[in-house]
């Protein structure tokens, strides 16, 4: 399953905002419009206890975030859970899916077997990704939250909403208490930071690690057919390569979208924010931004992008890349297995991650933006507090790591029904692809393995790409910190910056309009967001 992370700028509709405000029922005293007691208060996060399971063929590194890689699934996976974790009562849940909605319970053998193994019927309300925002809005506004629910994106008044609507999990998970749930304790500490509000652990993280980092994919097989075996070492060489690859008469272009963020990383522009002289600086404000925009505009003018570059959707670009209409594509590491599933079996298909060159040819100039290791957070409804141990046991089961019998089932289903074995590797059949994407991987998950069943070469290339990226990657320094102004105004004011960016790239406005646009961003709330994040950093540092 491919994870398509919701933007950190996703904003709920007005109905959702109103519903959250009503459910929070809190005053707005204190910094940033929220009560002081809600503002980034520290808490002891769960102890990180790596699960000693299958030995990786390609060892990861918890310090850098590099994930473990495996060439095959263990032929005799361990059963890591001795009894069904549920308490026998049904559990309601609200989740999203990026896949087609699977068959309902009565027609879904996988869902039926999952309920049997959990020891409780899990009643999943599975919402297609395009409908998620509105569905969550009406659910909150109608005060009909299920016992388990996902929170992703920017949610207004989030600390107050969680305090009023979600159960406090601190006594069950803080520090060594997490040992009672070993698969949840197997989730790295950094991933838990976005569950911490008001000095409490208010949810369970959905880990993605380095998988959420964007890279430039290249079709190595197609490039080698053209005799191209070396990567570009500067922006000028990159533009020359893209020009060489573009053949409009054959409906082939180098890229399906403007690689602006790639160019920004060529210039070493920071990952969202950075600290300068003791203050936070938004990457919009860095002087290299105008150089990046000018270079991106050159690519538009050079005609190396698909004609629908400014109107295409992510799935369009994926299809262009897999079909060979584009040689290059920006996407996250988590898209890797999806690309492998999309191409026709039997056809040659080799992709790799391209290292970002330094803009002027100096490799040390470039950086890679590491993605948020936490996709989102799932919470337990506040009035379900008496069921917390059972619900945590069920979530613990759903976080069973690679190499266990539980992981094999929850990801691939039942042998002979949903998958067949090729050696020891599970290969999903059509029924498996239809029935298994129930969306519970948006409640929690294990750290993702680097594993392409039956394809050791792709697994190695995936691992090599991650290893390369973490070597020169930079993190967003404000991840896990909360700014109320950001959740209220961030999407609006950054949306204006994005609109300005597109206007400049498409020639509707001059590059000189950028400076005024960033001044407007600061005045409309950017400076307030900065101040709140700086205070949040100080609060955490003083704890």
KATABEL-V872246 format. One record per run of one state. SS is the DSSP state (@ for helix, = for strand, . for the rest). FROM is the first residue (numbers start at 0). LEN is the number of residues. Records with the same first field share a line. If there is no record, write none. Layout:
SS = FROM-LEN / FROM-LEN
This chain:
. = 0-10 / 11-2 / 24-6 / 33-2 / 38-7 / 46-11 / 58-2 / 61-4 / 66-2 / 69-8 / 78-12 / 97-7 / 107-1 / 118-3 / 141-6 / 151-2 / 154-3 / 166-3 / 173-1 / 180-1 / 185-3 / 197-2 / 201-2 / 207-1 / 212-1 / 225-9 / 245-1 / 250-1 / 253-1 / 255-4 / 266-6 / 276-2 / 285-2 / 302-2 / 305-8 / 323-2 / 326-1 / 342-8 / 354-8 / 365-2 / 369-4 / 398-5 / 412-2 / 415-3 / 422-2 / 428-1 / 435-4 / 442-7 / 450-5 / 474-9 / 505-7 / 542-1
= = 10-1 / 45-1 / 57-1 / 60-1 / 65-1 / 68-1 / 77-1 / 90-7 / 121-7 / 147-4 / 153-1 / 165-1 / 174-1 / 195-2 / 199-2 / 203-4 / 213-6 / 246-1 / 251-2 / 254-1 / 272-4 / 278-4 / 304-1 / 325-1 / 327-5 / 350-4 / 367-2 / 373-8 / 403-1 / 414-1 / 418-4 / 424-4 / 449-1 / 472-2
@ = 13-11 / 30-3 / 35-3 / 104-3 / 108-10 / 128-13 / 157-8 / 169-4 / 175-5 / 181-4 / 188-7 / 208-4 / 219-6 / 234-11 / 247-3 / 259-7 / 282-3 / 287-15 / 313-10 / 332-10 / 362-3 / 381-17 / 404-8 / 429-6 / 439-3 / 455-17 / 483-22 / 512-30
